[in-house]
Each structure stands twice: as structure tokens, then as C-alpha cells.
Amino acid sequence: MNAYEIEQIEKKLRAEMRLPLSFNAWAILEHNARQDRARVVDAMISEFFAAVAAKVTAVARQVRSTAADCTQARLRHN
């Protein structure tokens, strides 16, 4: 967990709990934080690879277009 996540958990604990947490309650809280973090990381990785795929597709499209233009130019000169 990073510092921001720890800070948010501490704020939540101060606001909601007056008694010390039991081991089970702490484990549940930690589990939920880890799940939230995993969801965010998963979304970030998905967005990154979607952007990479879009860039690769655009480059491939440009290469095909350039190859087609070169082929047409050669055919006109023959």
C-alpha cells in the first residue's frame, strides 16, 4: 500500500471506529484495500495496452498506405 491509501484507511478508522479493531476487522479492511488497488492497477494496465494497440495499428496503417503509394508510383512510370 502507498502512503495515500494508508492515510485514507487511517482517516476512515478515526471517523468510524472508537474502539481498536479486532484482527478480523483489520484483515477485512486490508483485503478490501488490496482489492481496490488491484482494480485500479488492472484498469491502468488495460488502458496502457489499449493505447499501445491503437498506436501500433495506426503505424501499420501508415506503412501500408506508404507501400501502396510507392507501388502505384512505380506502376505509373512503367
C-alpha positions in Angstrom: 0.0 0.0 0.0 1.2 3.5 -0.7 1.1 6.4 1.7 -2.2 7.8 0.3 -4.0 4.5 0.8 -2.7 4.2 4.4 -3.8 7.8 5.1 -7.3 7.1 3.8 -7.6 4.0 5.9 -6.5 5.9 9.0 -9.0 8.6 8.3 -11.7 6.1 7.9 -10.7 4.3 11.1 -10.7 7.6 13.1 -14.1 8.6 11.7 -15.9 5.2 12.1 -14.2 3.4 14.9 -13.8 4.4 18.5 -12.5 1.0 19.7 -9.4 -0.8 18.5 -10.1 -3.0 15.5 -10.2 -6.8 16.0 -7.8 -8.9 14.0 -10.7 -10.0 11.7 -11.9 -6.4 11.1 -8.3 -5.3 10.3 -7.9 -8.2 7.9 -11.2 -7.4 6.1 -10.2 -3.7 5.8 -6.8 -4.7 4.4 -8.4 -7.2 2.0 -10.7 -4.5 0.7 -7.9 -2.0 0.2 -5.9 -4.6 -1.7 -8.9 -5.4 -3.9 -9.4 -1.7 -4.7 -5.8 -1.3 -5.5 -5.8 -4.3 -7.8 -8.8 -3.0 -9.7 -7.1 0.4 -10.2 -3.9 -1.2 -11.4 -5.8 -3.5 -13.7 -7.6 -0.6 -15.3 -4.4 1.3 -15.7 -2.7 -1.7 -17.4 -5.7 -2.2 -19.7 -5.7 1.4 -20.7 -2.0 1.3 -21.4 -2.2 -1.7 -23.7 -5.2 -0.4 -25.5 -3.3 2.8 -26.2 -0.3 0.8 -27.4 -2.5 -1.3 -29.7 -4.1 1.8 -31.1 -0.6 3.3 -31.9 0.6 0.0 -33.5 -2.5 -0.1 -35.6 -2.0 3.5 -36.7 1.6 2.9 -37.6 0.7 -0.3 -39.5 -2.0 1.6 -41.4 0.5 4.3 -42.3 3.1 1.8 -43.5 0.5 0.0 -45.7 -0.6 3.4 -47.1 3.0 4.4 -47.9 3.7 1.0 -49.5 0.6 1.3 -51.6 1.6 4.8 -52.7 5.0 3.6 -53.7 3.6 0.7 -55.6 1.2 2.9 -57.5 4.0 5.4 -58.4 6.2 2.6 -59.8 3.3 1.2 -61.9 2.6 4.7 -63.4 6.3 5.0 -64.6 6.4 1.7 -66.4 
